[in-house]
Amino acid sequence: MTRYILISLCLIVSSKLISQKIYSVDYSSQADVKVHVVDYMSQADLLVYKVDYSSQSGKNDGHWFFVDYSSQADKKIFFTDYSSQAEVLIYFVDYSSQAGWKKKDKIHYFY
């Protein structure tokens, strides 16, 4: 019985680590990660594709689902006005196949 509980707990924790359910907060102090949307794909650390359903959210691969409540989110982000204020620079892409990390040194921000 204990083994089943341990396995269930591991599955729950691991599913939380790989999800990309995002909530946009109003203040930088509320955020887990500060991001800035850049004008060009070449400037980005992460290329982001907005998915339509939470089941489509990725495994830290740039497929984001924006939730309505902060309690539903795995990561809370704040959109900065300037790139110098951000921890991660993002660019929103039009196609799912374009999403992903360009600079892997910042991947830890979304674990």
C-alpha positions in Angstrom: 0.0 0.0 0.0 2.8 2.4 0.9 4.4 1.7 -2.5 1.3 2.8 -4.3 1.0 6.0 -2.4 4.7 6.7 -3.1 4.2 6.1 -6.8 1.1 8.3 -6.9 3.0 11.1 -5.2 5.9 10.9 -7.6 3.5 11.1 -10.6 1.8 14.1 -9.2 5.0 15.9 -8.4 6.6 15.1 -11.8 3.5 16.3 -13.7 3.8 19.6 -11.9 7.4 20.0 -12.9 6.8 19.6 -16.6 3.7 21.7 -17.1 3.7 25.1 -18.6 0.5 26.6 -17.2 1.2 30.3 -17.0 -0.5 33.2 -15.2 0.4 36.8 -15.8 0.6 38.8 -12.6 0.2 42.6 -12.2 3.3 43.3 -10.1 6.9 42.0 -10.5 7.0 41.1 -6.8 4.3 38.5 -7.4 6.2 36.8 -10.2 8.2 33.6 -10.3 9.9 34.8 -13.5 10.1 38.3 -15.2 9.9 38.1 -19.0 10.1 40.6 -21.8 8.6 40.2 -25.2 11.2 41.1 -27.9 10.6 42.4 -31.4 12.6 39.8 -33.2 13.0 36.0 -33.0 16.8 36.3 -33.0 16.7 38.3 -29.7 14.8 35.7 -27.7 15.9 33.2 -25.2 12.6 31.3 -25.5 10.2 31.0 -28.5 6.7 30.7 -27.1 3.6 29.2 -28.7 0.2 29.9 -27.0 -1.9 26.7 -27.0 -5.7 26.6 -26.8 -6.1 23.9 -24.2 -4.2 23.0 -21.0 -3.7 19.5 -22.2 -1.5 20.8 -25.0 0.8 22.6 -22.6 4.4 21.5 -23.0 7.2 20.1 -21.0 9.3 23.3 -20.6 9.4 23.5 -24.4 7.7 26.8 -25.0 4.1 25.6 -25.3 2.2 27.8 -22.9 -1.4 27.8 -21.7 -2.5 30.9 -19.9 -4.8 30.2 -17.0 -7.4 32.5 -15.5 -6.4 32.1 -11.9 -3.0 32.2 -10.2 -3.8 29.1 -8.2 -4.1 27.1 -11.5 -0.6 28.2 -12.7 2.7 26.4 -12.5 4.5 29.6 -13.1 3.5 33.2 -12.5 5.2 35.7 -14.9 5.4 39.4 -15.1 5.8 41.2 -18.4 8.5 43.9 -18.1 8.6 47.1 -20.1 12.4 46.8 -20.8 14.5 43.8 -21.7 17.1 44.8 -19.1 14.5 44.2 -16.3 13.7 40.6 -17.5 15.2 37.3 -16.6 14.0 35.6 -19.8 13.4 37.2 -23.2 10.5 35.7 -25.2 9.1 35.9 -28.6 5.6 34.6 -29.5 5.7 32.4 -32.6 2.8 31.5 -35.0 3.5 27.8 -35.3 3.8 25.1 -32.7 6.9 23.7 -34.4 8.8 26.9 -33.9 8.5 26.9 -30.1 11.5 26.0 -27.9 14.6 27.2 -26.1 17.2 29.1 -28.1 19.4 29.7 -25.1 19.4 26.7 -22.8 21.2 28.5 -20.0 17.9 30.0 -18.8 15.8 26.9 -18.9 15.9 26.5 -15.1 13.6 29.5 -14.7 10.6 27.4 -15.8 11.3 24.3 -13.7 
